[in-house]
Amino acid sequence: MAHPISAFQAAYISIEVLIALVSVPGNILVIWAVKMNQALRDATFCFIVSLAVADVAVGALVIPLAIIINIGPQMEFYTCLMVACPVLILTESSILALLAIAVDRYLRVKIPVRYKSVVTPRRAAVAIACCWIVSFLVGLTPMFGWNNLNKMGRTQELNGSHTEFVITCQFETVISMEYMVYFNFFVWVLPPLLLMLLIYLEVFNLIRKQLNKKVSSSSNDPQKYYGKELKIAKSLALVLFLFALSWLPLHILNCITLFCPSCQTPHILTYIAIFLTHGNSAMNPIVYAFRIKKFRTAFLQIWNQYFCCKTNKNATSATTAEAGN
């Protein structure tokens, strides 16, 4: 029998739904902008589309699954594990997309003349495919055995098959904290974030050197070329900063849970950390709209072509029909 939803759970669900309602349309708009605008077809924006796809999936899939887990339904162990794994896949996909974007920006300022011959659409597509394959392997690792099944089996002193018992589905119940900290955080989250920090520091260093020297490049106006690169690099570094700011608190709480089992973490901190991780999926379209002119132009073009003008046309048609009558 289902337990009634508490007021706290209702508030949690409301906030999650609000995040999803901002995240899904916003990131669909990003994908739509790249598809319709020829100026957004280079490798960087292909990686941004991959990041947007992951963010759409967070709003459309992960948040509904998080709401289910919060309610705590009774289900079979591996079913619960399948509910918990998508967030791990999409987090890793976002990190690898951000890493690909950082490497791409580095190549644009390090080898501007040879960039287009090195970073071809085919190679960008292969890089995106590799990012998603690695993400699935990392995120589905708990399904391959690194989970809490044996620990729960010993706790409950099960008899017979370990794959058939029913549990109250919670993330910490099925996902091993050793996996989350040693493998997920220390291998697949923290090192890429540190590497991206170093890459962006080098990107800014290279751009400032070039701006000071005014060396020749593939552009007829080096000052303009590197000035534009600096602005885009700052915007994408902001996306990386917001990602780190959103995800590190939850990983730090996981470390506290693993290394200090006796420490009591207030539930409200855990919920705030979860909201930050999910809310990050809604931040990027806002950054693109305010910081990257090509996206802002594309968003306005979509609005004028498919929404604003369409509404005006419909109103004009209705007025004409009334006048005819």
ChimeraX attribute file (.defattr): number of C-alpha atoms within 10 A of each C-alpha:
attribute: neighborCount
match mode: 1-to-1
recipient: residues
	/A:1	5
	/A:2	8
	/A:3	8
	/A:4	8
	/A:5	12
	/A:6	10
	/A:7	9
	/A:8	9
	/A:9	14
	/A:10	13
	/A:11	12
	/A:12	15
	/A:13	20
	/A:14	13
	/A:15	14
	/A:16	20
	/A:17	17
	/A:18	12
	/A:19	22
	/A:20	26
	/A:21	14
	/A:22	17
	/A:23	28
	/A:24	20
	/A:25	15
	/A:26	22
	/A:27	27
	/A:28	16
	/A:29	19
	/A:30	24
	/A:31	21
	/A:32	15
	/A:33	25
	/A:34	21
	/A:35	16
	/A:36	13
	/A:37	16
	/A:38	10
	/A:39	13
	/A:40	17
	/A:41	14
	/A:42	15
	/A:43	22
	/A:44	21
	/A:45	19
	/A:46	21
	/A:47	25
	/A:48	24
	/A:49	22
	/A:50	22
	/A:51	27
	/A:52	26
	/A:53	20
	/A:54	25
	/A:55	31
	/A:56	24
	/A:57	20
	/A:58	28
	/A:59	26
	/A:60	16
	/A:61	16
	/A:62	23
	/A:63	20
	/A:64	17
	/A:65	20
	/A:66	21
	/A:67	17
	/A:68	16
	/A:69	18
	/A:70	16
	/A:71	20
	/A:72	17
	/A:73	17
	/A:74	15
	/A:75	15
	/A:76	15
	/A:77	21
	/A:78	20
	/A:79	14
	/A:80	25
	/A:81	23
	/A:82	14
	/A:83	19
	/A:84	24
	/A:85	22
	/A:86	19
	/A:87	21
	/A:88	20
	/A:89	21
	/A:90	23
	/A:91	24
	/A:92	23
	/A:93	27
	/A:94	25
	/A:95	23
	/A:96	26
	/A:97	25
	/A:98	25
	/A:99	21
	/A:100	21
	/A:101	24
	/A:102	25
	/A:103	17
	/A:104	18
	/A:105	21
	/A:106	22
	/A:107	17
	/A:108	20
	/A:109	22
	/A:110	16
	/A:111	13
	/A:112	17
	/A:113	14
	/A:114	12
	/A:115	15
	/A:116	14
	/A:117	9
	/A:118	13
	/A:119	16
	/A:120	13
	/A:121	15
	/A:122	10
	/A:123	12
	/A:124	19
	/A:125	15
	/A:126	11
	/A:127	16
	/A:128	21
	/A:129	13
	/A:130	14
	/A:131	21
	/A:132	20
	/A:133	14
	/A:134	15
	/A:135	23
	/A:136	18
	/A:137	15
	/A:138	19
	/A:139	21
	/A:140	19
	/A:141	18
	/A:142	23
	/A:143	15
	/A:144	8
	/A:145	10
	/A:146	17
	/A:147	22
	/A:148	19
	/A:149	20
	/A:150	13
	/A:151	13
	/A:152	17
	/A:153	15
	/A:154	10
	/A:155	9
	/A:156	10
	/A:157	8
	/A:158	12
	/A:159	9
	/A:160	7
	/A:161	8
	/A:162	13
	/A:163	12
	/A:164	11
	/A:165	16
	/A:166	15
	/A:167	18
	/A:168	16
	/A:169	24
	/A:170	20
	/A:171	17
	/A:172	13
	/A:173	18
	/A:174	26
	/A:175	20
	/A:176	17
	/A:177	20
	/A:178	17
	/A:179	16
	/A:180	22
	/A:181	22
	/A:182	13
	/A:183	14
	/A:184	20
	/A:185	19
	/A:186	14
	/A:187	12
	/A:188	19
	/A:189	20
	/A:190	16
	/A:191	12
	/A:192	17
	/A:193	19
	/A:194	10
	/A:195	14
	/A:196	21
	/A:197	17
	/A:198	12
	/A:199	18
	/A:200	20
	/A:201	13
	/A:202	15
	/A:203	24
	/A:204	17
	/A:205	12
	/A:206	17
	/A:207	22
	/A:208	15
	/A:209	13
	/A:210	20
	/A:211	16
	/A:212	10
	/A:213	11
	/A:214	14
	/A:215	11
	/A:216	13
	/A:217	16
	/A:218	12
	/A:219	12
	/A:220	9
	/A:221	13
	/A:222	17
	/A:223	19
	/A:224	13
	/A:225	18
	/A:226	23
	/A:227	16
	/A:228	13
	/A:229	19
	/A:230	21
	/A:231	14
	/A:232	17
	/A:233	21
	/A:234	17
	/A:235	18
	/A:236	24
	/A:237	20
	/A:238	15
	/A:239	19
	/A:240	23
	/A:241	13
	/A:242	17
	/A:243	23
	/A:244	17
	/A:245	15
	/A:246	21
	/A:247	19
	/A:248	17
	/A:249	18
	/A:250	20
	/A:251	19
	/A:252	14
	/A:253	16
	/A:254	19
	/A:255	18
	/A:256	16
	/A:257	16
	/A:258	17
	/A:259	13
	/A:260	10
	/A:261	10
	/A:262	9
	/A:263	10
	/A:264	9
	/A:265	12
	/A:266	8
	/A:267	9
	/A:268	9
	/A:269	13
	/A:270	15
	/A:271	13
	/A:272	13
	/A:273	21
	/A:274	17
	/A:275	19
	/A:276	20
	/A:277	23
	/A:278	23
	/A:279	23
	/A:280	20
	/A:281	28
	/A:282	24
	/A:283	19
	/A:284	25
	/A:285	25
	/A:286	15
	/A:287	17
	/A:288	20
	/A:289	18
	/A:290	11
	/A:291	17
	/A:292	16
	/A:293	13
	/A:294	15
	/A:295	23
	/A:296	18
	/A:297	14
	/A:298	23
	/A:299	21
	/A:300	14
	/A:301	16
	/A:302	18
	/A:303	14
	/A:304	14
	/A:305	12
	/A:306	11
	/A:307	12
	/A:308	13
	/A:309	13
	/A:310	13
	/A:311	13
	/A:312	12
	/A:313	12
	/A:314	11
	/A:315	12
	/A:316	12
	/A:317	12
	/A:318	12
	/A:319	11
	/A:320	11
	/A:321	10
	/A:322	9
	/A:323	8
	/A:324	7
	/A:325	5
